[in-house]
Amino acid sequence: MVKGCRRRDAKAQRALYDEMAPMVNGMCMRYASDRDEANDMVQDVFVKVFEKVGSLKEDVNLTSWVYKIVINTCVDRCRRRKWTVLVDDGRLEMPSVEMDPFTMEEVLGAMRQLPPLMRTVFNLCDVEGYSLDEVAEQLKSNNQAVRVALHRARAKLKEALSR
């Protein structure tokens, strides 16, 4: 499939798209504010994948490589937005609250209500598993701002889901 994509074979590109589209779309939906923005992100991802597939080394896992492109594309798009971060006193208390299970649509709906910075930080830290330092570096921000944004995102999600 990768060799075919390097030759710009349409069937190979379609096969790669069909295999990776569910993962890419799911990730983009978590970062986007609506379905249209997510679709734009998905398109950007696959344009980059097909442009850069020639640079993919033989020993690199295709899924991991595409995953990294998705993260970078989503973060780049979110970084271009104008964000305002209000830094509070730095206390990050998260009382543990028992919550009923929610459907994916309910969780995504609550995530879409978050401001772009909070949504991005929440995705990178709590969904993708990046450390605060890695997220701060990725967003060209400081650790404290990322920590505050994550705390606020978690609080807003709990509030939205408890309604």
LUMNU-855238 format. One record per residue: x, y, z of N, C-alpha, C in turn; residue number from 1. Coordinates in pm, whole numbers, plus 50000, padded with zeros to 5 digits. Each point is the difference from the previous one (the first is absolute). Example, Ala and Ser with C-alpha at 12.3 -4.5 7.8 and 13.67 -1.06 7.14 Angstrom:
BEGIN
@n_px = 51319 n_py = 49431 n_pz = 50780 ca_px = 49911 ca_py = 50119 ca_pz = 50000 c_px = 50090 c_py = 50120 c_pz = 50000 pos = 1
@n_px = 49965 n_py = 50105 n_pz = 49928 ca_px = 50082 ca_py = 50119 ca_pz = 50006 c_px = 49923 c_py = 50109 c_pz = 50073 pos = 2
//
This chain:
BEGIN
@n_px = 50082 n_py = 49882 n_pz = 50000 ca_px = 49918 ca_py = 50118 ca_pz = 50000 c_px = 50087 c_py = 50126 c_pz = 50000 pos = 1
@n_px = 50102 n_py = 50003 n_pz = 50088 ca_px = 50088 ca_py = 50116 ca_pz = 50008 c_px = 50077 c_py = 50018 c_pz = 49870 pos = 2
@n_px = 50049 n_py = 49887 n_pz = 49944 ca_px = 50073 ca_py = 50009 ca_pz = 49873 c_px = 49911 c_py = 50056 c_pz = 49891 pos = 3
@n_px = 49876 n_py = 49956 n_pz = 49998 ca_px = 49904 ca_py = 50052 ca_pz = 49902 c_px = 49975 c_py = 50148 c_pz = 50019 pos = 4
@n_px = 49989 n_py = 50043 n_pz = 50124 ca_px = 49979 ca_py = 50143 ca_pz = 50029 c_px = 50120 c_py = 50082 c_pz = 49956 pos = 5
@n_px = 50120 n_py = 49943 n_pz = 50016 ca_px = 50120 ca_py = 50072 ca_pz = 49955 c_px = 49999 c_py = 50020 c_pz = 49849 pos = 6
@n_px = 49938 n_py = 49905 n_pz = 49929 ca_px = 49988 ca_py = 50011 ca_pz = 49852 c_px = 49877 c_py = 50082 c_pz = 49961 pos = 7
@n_px = 49928 n_py = 50050 n_pz = 50101 ca_px = 49877 ca_py = 50077 ca_pz = 49981 c_px = 49891 c_py = 49917 c_pz = 49932 pos = 8
@n_px = 49998 n_py = 49872 n_pz = 50033 ca_px = 49897 ca_py = 49909 ca_pz = 49949 c_px = 49870 c_py = 50029 c_pz = 50074 pos = 9
@n_px = 49895 n_py = 50036 n_pz = 49926 ca_px = 49872 ca_py = 50038 ca_pz = 50060 c_px = 49938 c_py = 49887 c_pz = 50083 pos = 10
@n_px = 50015 n_py = 49877 n_pz = 49955 ca_px = 49942 ca_py = 49888 ca_pz = 50076 c_px = 50071 c_py = 49982 c_pz = 50134 pos = 11
@n_px = 50130 n_py = 50014 n_pz = 50001 ca_px = 50076 ca_py = 49989 ca_pz = 50125 c_px = 49965 c_py = 50116 c_pz = 50094 pos = 12
@n_px = 49986 n_py = 50120 n_pz = 49944 ca_px = 49963 ca_py = 50115 ca_pz = 50082 c_px = 49861 c_py = 49979 c_pz = 50060 pos = 13
@n_px = 49909 n_py = 49946 n_pz = 49920 ca_px = 49864 ca_py = 49974 ca_pz = 50050 c_px = 50003 c_py = 49895 c_pz = 50112 pos = 14
@n_px = 50082 n_py = 49898 n_pz = 49983 ca_px = 50011 ca_py = 49895 ca_pz = 50102 c_px = 50056 c_py = 50058 c_pz = 50130 pos = 15
@n_px = 50102 n_py = 50085 n_pz = 49988 ca_px = 50057 ca_py = 50064 ca_pz = 50119 c_px = 49895 c_py = 50089 c_pz = 50066 pos = 16
@n_px = 49928 n_py = 50077 n_pz = 49921 ca_px = 49896 ca_py = 50086 ca_pz = 50053 c_px = 49894 c_py = 49917 c_pz = 50072 pos = 17
@n_px = 49953 n_py = 49894 n_pz = 49936 ca_px = 49896 ca_py = 49916 ca_pz = 50060 c_px = 50045 c_py = 49939 c_pz = 50132 pos = 18
@n_px = 50126 n_py = 49964 n_pz = 50007 ca_px = 50053 ca_py = 49939 ca_pz = 50122 c_px = 50017 c_py = 50102 c_pz = 50112 pos = 19
@n_px = 50047 n_py = 50119 n_pz = 49967 ca_px = 50035 ca_py = 50099 ca_pz = 50102 c_px = 49889 c_py = 50102 c_pz = 50031 pos = 20
@n_px = 49904 n_py = 50015 n_pz = 49912 ca_px = 49898 ca_py = 50105 ca_pz = 50016 c_px = 49923 c_py = 49991 c_pz = 50133 pos = 21
@n_px = 49959 n_py = 49882 n_pz = 50045 ca_px = 49927 ca_py = 49999 ca_pz = 50128 c_px = 50082 c_py = 50056 c_pz = 50117 pos = 22
@n_px = 50128 n_py = 49963 n_pz = 50008 ca_px = 50085 ca_py = 50050 ca_pz = 50108 c_px = 50019 c_py = 50152 c_pz = 49985 pos = 23
@n_px = 50032 n_py = 50043 n_pz = 49878 ca_px = 50026 ca_py = 50142 ca_pz = 49975 c_px = 49875 c_py = 50083 c_pz = 50030 pos = 24
@n_px = 49887 n_py = 49956 n_pz = 49953 ca_px = 49875 ca_py = 50074 ca_pz = 50022 c_px = 49967 c_py = 50008 c_pz = 50148 pos = 25
@n_px = 50015 n_py = 49889 n_pz = 50072 ca_px = 49972 ca_py = 50000 ca_pz = 50143 c_px = 50088 c_py = 50098 c_pz = 50076 pos = 26
@n_px = 50128 n_py = 50002 n_pz = 49966 ca_px = 50091 ca_py = 50091 ca_pz = 50068 c_px = 49967 c_py = 50146 c_pz = 49966 pos = 27
@n_px = 49974 n_py = 50027 n_pz = 49873 ca_px = 49969 ca_py = 50137 ca_pz = 49959 c_px = 49871 c_py = 50050 c_pz = 50065 pos = 28
@n_px = 49902 n_py = 49911 n_pz = 50017 ca_px = 49875 ca_py = 50040 ca_pz = 50064 c_px = 50023 c_py = 50046 c_pz = 50144 pos = 29
@n_px = 50100 n_py = 49944 n_pz = 50066 ca_px = 50028 ca_py = 50041 ca_pz = 50138 c_px = 50061 c_py = 50139 c_pz = 50008 pos = 30
@n_px = 50070 n_py = 50042 n_pz = 49895 ca_px = 50064 ca_py = 50130 ca_pz = 50001 c_px = 49913 c_py = 50109 c_pz = 49939 pos = 31
@n_px = 49911 n_py = 49963 n_pz = 49912 ca_px = 49922 ca_py = 50098 ca_pz = 49924 c_px = 49882 c_py = 50052 c_pz = 50080 pos = 32
@n_px = 49955 n_py = 50119 n_pz = 49963 ca_px = 49882 ca_py = 50057 ca_pz = 50066 c_px = 49871 c_py = 49954 c_pz = 49935 pos = 33
@n_px = 50009 n_py = 49947 n_pz = 49877 ca_px = 49881 ca_py = 49945 ca_pz = 49934 c_px = 50044 c_py = 49903 c_pz = 49891 pos = 34
@n_px = 49903 n_py = 49935 n_pz = 49938 ca_px = 50029 ca_py = 49898 ca_pz = 49900 c_px = 50072 c_py = 50057 c_pz = 49876 pos = 35
@n_px = 49962 n_py = 50122 n_pz = 49960 ca_px = 50064 ca_py = 50061 ca_pz = 49884 c_px = 50149 c_py = 50024 c_pz = 50024 pos = 36
@n_px = 50032 n_py = 50050 n_pz = 50118 ca_px = 50140 ca_py = 50022 ca_pz = 50032 c_px = 50075 c_py = 49867 c_pz = 50006 pos = 37
@n_px = 49937 n_py = 49898 n_pz = 50056 ca_px = 50063 ca_py = 49868 ca_pz = 50005 c_px = 50025 c_py = 49947 c_pz = 49860 pos = 38
@n_px = 49904 n_py = 50017 n_pz = 49911 ca_px = 50019 ca_py = 49955 ca_pz = 49861 c_px = 50116 c_py = 50074 c_pz = 49933 pos = 39
@n_px = 50013 n_py = 50129 n_pz = 50028 ca_px = 50113 ca_py = 50076 ca_pz = 49947 c_px = 50132 c_py = 49945 c_pz = 50053 pos = 40
@n_px = 50003 n_py = 49967 n_pz = 50129 ca_px = 50121 ca_py = 49944 ca_pz = 50060 c_px = 50034 c_py = 49865 c_pz = 49937 pos = 41
@n_px = 49898 n_py = 49916 n_pz = 49980 ca_px = 50022 ca_py = 49868 ca_pz = 49939 c_px = 50060 c_py = 50019 c_pz = 49861 pos = 42
@n_px = 49945 n_py = 50091 n_pz = 49925 ca_px = 50052 ca_py = 50027 ca_pz = 49865 c_px = 50145 c_py = 50046 c_pz = 50007 pos = 43
@n_px = 50031 n_py = 50092 n_pz = 50091 ca_px = 50137 ca_py = 50047 ca_pz = 50016 c_px = 50095 c_py = 49885 c_pz = 50033 pos = 44
@n_px = 49954 n_py = 49911 n_pz = 50087 ca_px = 50083 ca_py = 49885 ca_pz = 50040 c_px = 50033 c_py = 49914 c_pz = 49879 pos = 45
@n_px = 49900 n_py = 49964 n_pz = 49922 ca_px = 50026 ca_py = 49911 ca_pz = 49888 c_px = 50080 c_py = 50067 c_pz = 49888 pos = 46
@n_px = 49985 n_py = 50129 n_pz = 49984 ca_px = 50085 ca_py = 50071 ca_pz = 49905 c_px = 50146 c_py = 49986 c_pz = 50044 pos = 47
@n_px = 50026 n_py = 50021 n_pz = 50129 ca_px = 50137 ca_py = 49987 ca_pz = 50052 c_px = 50051 c_py = 49857 c_pz = 49989 pos = 48
@n_px = 49913 n_py = 49905 n_pz = 50032 ca_px = 50040 ca_py = 49858 ca_pz = 49992 c_px = 50043 c_py = 49967 c_pz = 49858 pos = 49
@n_px = 49920 n_py = 50037 n_pz = 49902 ca_px = 50031 ca_py = 49964 ca_pz = 49862 c_px = 50118 c_py = 50079 c_pz = 49945 pos = 50
@n_px = 50020 n_py = 50122 n_pz = 50050 ca_px = 50116 ca_py = 50078 ca_pz = 49958 c_px = 50130 c_py = 49945 c_pz = 50060 pos = 51
@n_px = 49993 n_py = 49950 n_pz = 50123 ca_px = 50121 ca_py = 49962 ca_pz = 50074 c_px = 50026 c_py = 49850 c_pz = 50007 pos = 52
@n_px = 49914 n_py = 49921 n_pz = 49938 ca_px = 50015 ca_py = 49855 ca_pz = 50010 c_px = 50135 c_py = 49953 c_pz = 49942 pos = 53
@n_px = 50055 n_py = 50077 n_pz = 49909 ca_px = 50130 ca_py = 49966 ca_pz = 49943 c_px = 50112 c_py = 50007 c_pz = 50102 pos = 54
@n_px = 49981 n_py = 50079 n_pz = 50105 ca_px = 50105 ca_py = 50013 ca_pz = 50102 c_px = 49984 c_py = 49898 c_pz = 50113 pos = 55
@n_px = 49896 n_py = 49919 n_pz = 49995 ca_px = 49977 ca_py = 49900 ca_pz = 50104 c_px = 50106 c_py = 49891 c_pz = 49990 pos = 56
@n_px = 50070 n_py = 49978 n_pz = 50111 ca_px = 50104 ca_py = 49897 ca_pz = 50002 c_px = 49936 c_py = 49862 c_pz = 50011 pos = 57
@n_px = 50068 n_py = 49901 n_pz = 49950 ca_px = 49949 ca_py = 49862 ca_pz = 49997 c_px = 49969 c_py = 49945 c_pz = 50138 pos = 58
@n_px = 50080 n_py = 50039 n_pz = 50100 ca_px = 49984 ca_py = 49941 ca_pz = 50133 c_px = 49900 c_py = 50075 c_pz = 50089 pos = 59
@n_px = 49933 n_py = 50103 n_pz = 49946 ca_px = 49906 ca_py = 50078 ca_pz = 50078 c_px = 49859 c_py = 49943 c_pz = 49983 pos = 60
@n_px = 49929 n_py = 49987 n_pz = 50111 ca_px = 49863 ca_py = 49952 ca_pz = 49998 c_px = 49910 c_py = 50104 c_pz = 49935 pos = 61
@n_px = 49925 n_py = 49959 n_pz = 49899 ca_px = 49915 ca_py = 50092 ca_pz = 49924 c_px = 49896 c_py = 50067 c_pz = 50089 pos = 62
@n_px = 49935 n_py = 49923 n_pz = 50086 ca_px = 49896 ca_py = 50056 ca_pz = 50086 c_px = 50058 c_py = 50105 c_pz = 50094 pos = 63
@n_px = 50115 n_py = 49973 n_pz = 50058 ca_px = 50065 ca_py = 50097 ca_pz = 50090 c_px = 50038 c_py = 50126 c_pz = 49926 pos = 64
@n_px = 50047 n_py = 49983 n_pz = 49878 ca_px = 50041 ca_py = 50114 ca_pz = 49917 c_px = 49880 c_py = 50088 c_pz = 49968 pos = 65
@n_px = 49889 n_py = 49940 n_pz = 49960 ca_px = 49878 ca_py = 50075 ca_pz = 49969 c_px = 49947 c_py = 50066 c_pz = 50128 pos = 66
@n_px = 50004 n_py = 49928 n_pz = 50110 ca_px = 49956 ca_py = 50053 ca_pz = 50130 c_px = 50074 c_py = 50129 c_pz = 50032 pos = 67
@n_px = 50130 n_py = 49999 n_pz = 49981 ca_px = 50081 ca_py = 50119 ca_pz = 50029 c_px = 49962 c_py = 50116 c_pz = 49907 pos = 68
@n_px = 49972 n_py = 49970 n_pz = 49875 ca_px = 49957 ca_py = 50104 ca_pz = 49906 c_px = 49866 c_py = 50059 c_pz = 50045 pos = 69
@n_px = 49909 n_py = 49915 n_pz = 50047 ca_px = 49870 ca_py = 50049 ca_pz = 50047 c_px = 50020 c_py = 50095 c_pz = 50118 pos = 70
@n_px = 50078 n_py = 49958 n_pz = 50097 ca_px = 50023 ca_py = 50085 ca_pz = 50119 c_px = 50060 c_py = 50133 c_pz = 49957 pos = 71
@n_px = 50104 n_py = 49996 n_pz = 49918 ca_px = 50066 ca_py = 50124 ca_pz = 49958 c_px = 49905 c_py = 50089 c_pz = 49921 pos = 72
@n_px = 49919 n_py = 49942 n_pz = 49913 ca_px = 49906 ca_py = 50078 ca_pz = 49920 c_px = 49896 c_py = 50067 c_pz = 50088 pos = 73
@n_px = 49944 n_py = 49924 n_pz = 50093 ca_px = 49899 ca_py = 50056 ca_pz = 50090 c_px = 50059 c_py = 50109 c_pz = 50089 pos = 74
@n_px = 50117 n_py = 49975 n_pz = 50055 ca_px = 50063 ca_py = 50100 ca_pz = 50087 c_px = 50038 c_py = 50124 c_pz = 49920 pos = 75
@n_px = 50053 n_py = 49983 n_pz = 49879 ca_px = 50035 ca_py = 50116 ca_pz = 49917 c_px = 49877 c_py = 50085 c_pz = 49971 pos = 76
@n_px = 49891 n_py = 49934 n_pz = 49966 ca_px = 49877 ca_py = 50074 ca_pz = 49970 c_px = 49951 c_py = 50074 c_pz = 50125 pos = 77
@n_px = 50003 n_py = 49932 n_pz = 50113 ca_px = 49954 ca_py = 50063 ca_pz = 50123 c_px = 50094 c_py = 50112 c_pz = 50044 pos = 78
@n_px = 50128 n_py = 49983 n_pz = 49976 ca_px = 50098 ca_py = 50103 ca_pz = 50040 c_px = 49979 c_py = 50129 c_pz = 49920 pos = 79
@n_px = 49953 n_py = 49987 n_pz = 49877 ca_px = 49978 ca_py = 50120 ca_pz = 49917 c_px = 49885 c_py = 50086 c_pz = 50051 pos = 80
@n_px = 49911 n_py = 49941 n_pz = 50081 ca_px = 49892 ca_py = 50079 ca_pz = 50059 c_px = 50059 c_py = 50093 c_pz = 50105 pos = 81
@n_px = 49931 n_py = 50105 n_pz = 50025 ca_px = 50045 ca_py = 50091 ca_pz = 50106 c_px = 49941 c_py = 49950 c_pz = 50132 pos = 82
@n_px = 50089 n_py = 49963 n_pz = 50091 ca_px = 49959 ca_py = 49946 ca_pz = 50129 c_px = 50030 c_py = 50099 c_pz = 50110 pos = 83
@n_px = 49916 n_py = 50003 n_pz = 50096 ca_px = 50023 ca_py = 50078 ca_pz = 50121 c_px = 50000 c_py = 49904 c_pz = 50117 pos = 84
@n_px = 50104 n_py = 50005 n_pz = 50077 ca_px = 50010 ca_py = 49912 ca_pz = 50116 c_px = 50003 c_py = 50088 c_pz = 50124 pos = 85
@n_px = 49907 n_py = 49979 n_pz = 50090 ca_px = 50000 ca_py = 50073 ca_pz = 50126 c_px = 50064 c_py = 49909 c_pz = 50104 pos = 86
@n_px = 50107 n_py = 50046 n_pz = 50060 ca_px = 50070 ca_py = 49918 ca_pz = 50099 c_px = 49945 c_py = 50035 c_pz = 50137 pos = 87
@n_px = 49955 n_py = 49897 n_pz = 50074 ca_px = 49949 ca_py = 50025 ca_pz = 50134 c_px = 50110 c_py = 49976 c_pz = 50102 pos = 88
@n_px = 49963 n_py = 49973 n_pz = 50122 ca_px = 50100 ca_py = 49986 ca_pz = 50106 c_px = 50077 c_py = 49869 c_pz = 49993 pos = 89
@n_px = 49970 n_py = 49915 n_pz = 49903 ca_px = 50077 ca_py = 49880 ca_pz = 49980 c_px = 49953 c_py = 49879 c_pz = 50078 pos = 90
@n_px = 49899 n_py = 50014 n_pz = 50085 ca_px = 49952 ca_py = 49884 ca_pz = 50074 c_px = 49921 c_py = 49911 c_pz = 49905 pos = 91
@n_px = 50033 n_py = 49874 n_pz = 49999 ca_px = 49941 ca_py = 49906 ca_pz = 49905 c_px = 49929 c_py = 49886 c_pz = 50072 pos = 92
@n_px = 49898 n_py = 50032 n_pz = 50071 ca_px = 49928 ca_py = 49898 ca_pz = 50073 c_px = 49893 c_py = 49940 c_pz = 49910 pos = 93
@n_px = 50001 n_py = 49868 n_pz = 49992 ca_px = 49900 ca_py = 49929 ca_pz = 49920 c_px = 49928 c_py = 49902 c_pz = 50091 pos = 94
@n_px = 49889 n_py = 50040 n_pz = 50060 ca_px = 49929 ca_py = 49904 ca_pz = 50084 c_px = 49951 c_py = 49884 c_pz = 49915 pos = 95
@n_px = 50021 n_py = 49881 n_pz = 50048 ca_px = 49955 ca_py = 49884 ca_pz = 49923 c_px = 49849 c_py = 49990 c_pz = 50014 pos = 96
@n_px = 49936 n_py = 49988 n_pz = 49888 ca_px = 49854 ca_py = 49994 ca_pz = 49996 c_px = 49961 c_py = 49876 c_pz = 49922 pos = 97
@n_px = 49913 n_py = 49920 n_pz = 50059 ca_px = 49949 ca_py = 49882 ca_pz = 49929 c_px = 49906 c_py = 50050 c_pz = 49891 pos = 98
@n_px = 50022 n_py = 49955 n_pz = 49878 ca_px = 49915 ca_py = 50043 ca_pz = 49890 c_px = 49943 c_py = 49878 c_pz = 49930 pos = 99
@n_px = 49878 n_py = 50015 n_pz = 49954 ca_px = 49938 ca_py = 49893 ca_pz = 49923 c_px = 50070 c_py = 49989 c_pz = 49867 pos = 100
@n_px = 49995 n_py = 49881 n_pz = 49938 ca_px = 50061 ca_py = 49987 ca_pz = 49868 c_px = 49925 c_py = 50085 c_pz = 49897 pos = 101
@n_px = 50074 n_py = 50054 n_pz = 49907 ca_px = 49943 ca_py = 50086 ca_pz = 49897 c_px = 50027 c_py = 49941 c_pz = 49864 pos = 102
@n_px = 49917 n_py = 50036 n_pz = 49904 ca_px = 50024 ca_py = 49957 ca_pz = 49863 c_px = 50112 c_py = 50086 c_pz = 49942 pos = 103
@n_px = 50060 n_py = 49951 n_pz = 49894 ca_px = 50106 ca_py = 50076 ca_pz = 49933 c_px = 49947 c_py = 50135 c_pz = 49951 pos = 104
@n_px = 49879 n_py = 50002 n_pz = 49950 ca_px = 49943 ca_py = 50126 ca_pz = 49951 c_px = 49982 c_py = 50101 c_pz = 50113 pos = 105
@n_px = 49961 n_py = 49953 n_pz = 50118 ca_px = 49985 ca_py = 50091 ca_pz = 50114 c_px = 50135 c_py = 50058 c_pz = 50040 pos = 106
@n_px = 50101 n_py = 49916 n_pz = 50003 ca_px = 50134 ca_py = 50047 ca_pz = 50037 c_px = 50053 c_py = 50096 c_pz = 49894 pos = 107
@n_px = 49988 n_py = 49964 n_pz = 49872 ca_px = 50047 ca_py = 50090 ca_pz = 49894 c_px = 49924 c_py = 50131 c_pz = 50002 pos = 108
@n_px = 49870 n_py = 49994 n_pz = 50026 ca_px = 49921 ca_py = 50123 ca_pz = 50008 c_px = 50049 c_py = 50090 c_pz = 50112 pos = 109
@n_px = 50031 n_py = 49941 n_pz = 50114 ca_px = 50053 ca_py = 50079 ca_pz = 50111 c_px = 50137 c_py = 50056 c_pz = 49966 pos = 110
@n_px = 50082 n_py = 49921 n_pz = 49932 ca_px = 50134 ca_py = 50048 ca_pz = 49962 c_px = 49991 c_py = 50116 c_pz = 49901 pos = 111
@n_px = 49902 n_py = 49995 n_pz = 49911 ca_px = 49986 ca_py = 50108 ca_pz = 49902 c_px = 49960 c_py = 50132 c_pz = 50065 pos = 112
@n_px = 49946 n_py = 49994 n_pz = 50119 ca_px = 49962 ca_py = 50123 ca_pz = 50071 c_px = 50122 c_py = 50069 c_pz = 50062 pos = 113
@n_px = 50110 n_py = 49927 n_pz = 50010 ca_px = 50121 ca_py = 50059 ca_pz = 50058 c_px = 50060 c_py = 50100 c_pz = 49903 pos = 114
@n_px = 50060 n_py = 50107 n_pz = 50052 ca_px = 50077 ca_py = 50089 ca_pz = 49913 c_px = 50113 c_py = 49922 c_pz = 49933 pos = 115
@n_px = 50046 n_py = 50043 n_pz = 49883 ca_px = 50100 ca_py = 49924 ca_pz = 49924 c_px = 50125 c_py = 49961 c_pz = 50079 pos = 116
@n_px = 50054 n_py = 50091 n_pz = 50078 ca_px = 50121 ca_py = 49968 ca_pz = 50075 c_px = 49974 c_py = 49888 c_pz = 50101 pos = 117
@n_px = 49892 n_py = 50014 n_pz = 50074 ca_px = 49968 ca_py = 49897 ca_pz = 50100 c_px = 49976 c_py = 49865 c_pz = 49933 pos = 118
@n_px = 49928 n_py = 50001 n_pz = 49889 ca_px = 49972 ca_py = 49874 ca_pz = 49929 c_px = 50129 c_py = 49936 c_pz = 49952 pos = 119
@n_px = 50090 n_py = 50080 n_pz = 49947 ca_px = 50126 ca_py = 49948 ca_pz = 49949 c_px = 50087 c_py = 49944 c_pz = 50113 pos = 120
@n_px = 50010 n_py = 50075 n_pz = 50109 ca_px = 50081 ca_py = 49954 ca_pz = 50113 c_px = 49941 c_py = 49872 c_pz = 50059 pos = 121
@n_px = 49869 n_py = 49996 n_pz = 50017 ca_px = 49934 ca_py = 49880 ca_pz = 50052 c_px = 50028 c_py = 49880 c_pz = 49910 pos = 122
@n_px = 49985 n_py = 50019 n_pz = 49870 ca_px = 50026 ca_py = 49891 ca_pz = 49905 c_px = 50143 c_py = 49951 c_pz = 50010 pos = 123
@n_px = 50094 n_py = 50092 n_pz = 49998 ca_px = 50140 ca_py = 49960 ca_pz = 50002 c_px = 50040 c_py = 49932 c_pz = 50130 pos = 124
@n_px = 49953 n_py = 50053 n_pz = 50112 ca_px = 50039 ca_py = 49944 ca_pz = 50130 c_px = 49920 c_py = 49876 c_pz = 50036 pos = 125
@n_px = 49869 n_py = 50012 n_pz = 50002 ca_px = 49917 ca_py = 49893 ca_pz = 50055 c_px = 49958 c_py = 49895 c_pz = 49898 pos = 126
@n_px = 49996 n_py = 50035 n_pz = 49874 ca_px = 49960 ca_py = 49901 ca_pz = 49898 c_px = 50123 c_py = 49940 c_pz = 49934 pos = 127
@n_px = 50093 n_py = 50085 n_pz = 49956 ca_px = 50117 ca_py = 49952 ca_pz = 49928 c_px = 50114 c_py = 49958 c_pz = 50092 pos = 128
@n_px = 49998 n_py = 50046 n_pz = 50125 ca_px = 50100 ca_py = 49956 ca_pz = 50097 c_px = 50130 c_py = 50078 c_pz = 50002 pos = 129
@n_px = 50003 n_py = 50119 n_pz = 49943 ca_px = 50120 ca_py = 50082 ca_pz = 50004 c_px = 50018 c_py = 50061 c_pz = 50139 pos = 130
@n_px = 50123 n_py = 50025 n_pz = 50039 ca_px = 50027 ca_py = 50064 ca_pz = 50128 c_px = 49975 c_py = 50151 c_pz = 49987 pos = 131
@n_px = 49987 n_py = 50066 n_pz = 50115 ca_px = 49981 ca_py = 50146 ca_pz = 49999 c_px = 50115 c_py = 50071 c_pz = 49931 pos = 132
@n_px = 50121 n_py = 49953 n_pz = 50024 ca_px = 50117 ca_py = 50062 ca_pz = 49936 c_px = 49995 c_py = 49983 c_pz = 49848 pos = 133
@n_px = 49962 n_py = 49881 n_pz = 49955 ca_px = 49991 ca_py = 49976 ca_pz = 49855 c_px = 49892 c_py = 50088 c_pz = 49937 pos = 134
@n_px = 49888 n_py = 50015 n_pz = 50069 ca_px = 49892 ca_py = 50083 ca_pz = 49947 c_px = 50042 c_py = 50146 c_pz = 49998 pos = 135
@n_px = 50064 n_py = 50045 n_pz = 50105 ca_px = 50048 ca_py = 50139 ca_pz = 50005 c_px = 50096 c_py = 50027 c_pz = 49884 pos = 136
@n_px = 50089 n_py = 49906 n_pz = 49975 ca_px = 50095 ca_py = 50016 ca_pz = 49890 c_px = 49927 c_py = 50001 c_pz = 49865 pos = 137
@n_px = 49907 n_py = 49907 n_pz = 49984 ca_px = 49924 ca_py = 49989 ca_pz = 49875 c_px = 49921 c_py = 50128 c_pz = 49972 pos = 138
@n_px = 49942 n_py = 50059 n_pz = 50105 ca_px = 49917 ca_py = 50119 ca_pz = 49984 c_px = 50080 c_py = 50130 c_pz = 50012 pos = 139
@n_px = 50130 n_py = 49985 n_pz = 50021 ca_px = 50087 ca_py = 50118 ca_pz = 50019 c_px = 49945 c_py = 50089 c_pz = 50113 pos = 140
@n_px = 49975 n_py = 49936 n_pz = 50111 ca_px = 49943 ca_py = 50065 ca_pz = 50117 c_px = 50082 c_py = 49960 c_pz = 50122 pos = 141
@n_px = 49957 n_py = 50043 n_pz = 50117 ca_px = 50072 ca_py = 49959 ca_pz = 50120 c_px = 49921 c_py = 49894 c_pz = 50074 pos = 142
@n_px = 50069 n_py = 49928 n_pz = 50086 ca_px = 49941 ca_py = 49888 ca_pz = 50072 c_px = 49882 c_py = 50044 c_pz = 50086 pos = 143
@n_px = 50011 n_py = 50112 n_pz = 50065 ca_px = 49893 ca_py = 50049 ca_pz = 50088 c_px = 49873 c_py = 50029 c_pz = 49921 pos = 144
@n_px = 50012 n_py = 50062 n_pz = 49885 ca_px = 49882 ca_py = 50030 ca_pz = 49918 c_px = 49932 c_py = 49872 c_pz = 49954 pos = 145
@n_px = 50079 n_py = 49901 n_pz = 49964 ca_px = 49945 ca_py = 49871 ca_pz = 49957 c_px = 49931 c_py = 49932 c_pz = 50118 pos = 146
@n_px = 50062 n_py = 50004 n_pz = 50115 ca_px = 49943 ca_py = 49938 ca_pz = 50121 c_px = 49865 c_py = 50064 c_pz = 50034 pos = 147
@n_px = 49993 n_py = 50132 n_pz = 49993 ca_px = 49875 ca_py = 50071 ca_pz = 50030 c_px = 49894 c_py = 49966 c_pz = 49897 pos = 148
@n_px = 50038 n_py = 49999 n_pz = 49872 ca_px = 49904 ca_py = 49967 ca_pz = 49895 c_px = 49946 c_py = 49859 c_pz = 50017 pos = 149
@n_px = 50086 n_py = 49906 n_pz = 50037 ca_px = 49956 ca_py = 49862 ca_pz = 50022 c_px = 49904 c_py = 49992 c_pz = 50119 pos = 150
@n_px = 50035 n_py = 50067 n_pz = 50107 ca_px = 49913 ca_py = 50000 ca_pz = 50118 c_px = 49863 c_py = 50057 c_pz = 49964 pos = 151
@n_px = 49997 n_py = 50111 n_pz = 49932 ca_px = 49873 ca_py = 50063 ca_pz = 49964 c_px = 49921 c_py = 49913 c_pz = 49902 pos = 152
@n_px = 50070 n_py = 49937 n_pz = 49908 ca_px = 49932 ca_py = 49912 ca_pz = 49904 c_px = 49932 c_py = 49884 c_pz = 50073 pos = 153
@n_px = 50071 n_py = 49940 n_pz = 50092 ca_px = 49942 ca_py = 49888 ca_pz = 50076 c_px = 49878 c_py = 50046 c_pz = 50079 pos = 154
@n_px = 50011 n_py = 50117 n_pz = 50063 ca_px = 49888 ca_py = 50051 ca_pz = 50079 c_px = 49879 c_py = 50030 c_pz = 49912 pos = 155
@n_px = 50024 n_py = 50062 n_pz = 49885 ca_px = 49890 ca_py = 50032 ca_pz = 49909 c_px = 49936 c_py = 49874 c_pz = 49942 pos = 156
@n_px = 50082 n_py = 49900 n_pz = 49971 ca_px = 49945 ca_py = 49874 ca_pz = 49950 c_px = 49912 c_py = 49934 c_pz = 50106 pos = 157
@n_px = 50048 n_py = 49996 n_pz = 50123 ca_px = 49920 ca_py = 49941 ca_pz = 50108 c_px = 49868 c_py = 50073 c_pz = 50014 pos = 158
@n_px = 50008 n_py = 50131 n_pz = 49995 ca_px = 49877 ca_py = 50081 ca_pz = 50013 c_px = 49904 c_py = 49973 c_pz = 49885 pos = 159
@n_px = 50052 n_py = 49999 n_pz = 49878 ca_px = 49915 ca_py = 49976 ca_pz = 49883 c_px = 49939 c_py = 49860 c_pz = 50002 pos = 160
@n_px = 50077 n_py = 49901 n_pz = 50041 ca_px = 49949 ca_py = 49863 ca_pz = 50001 c_px = 49907 c_py = 49973 c_pz = 50118 pos = 161
@n_px = 50014 n_py = 50078 n_pz = 50104 ca_px = 49911 ca_py = 49978 ca_pz = 50114 c_px = 49860 c_py = 50056 c_pz = 49977 pos = 162
@n_px = 49988 n_py = 50090 n_pz = 49902 ca_px = 49869 ca_py = 50057 ca_pz = 49968 c_px = 49914 c_py = 49902 c_pz = 49934 pos = 163
//
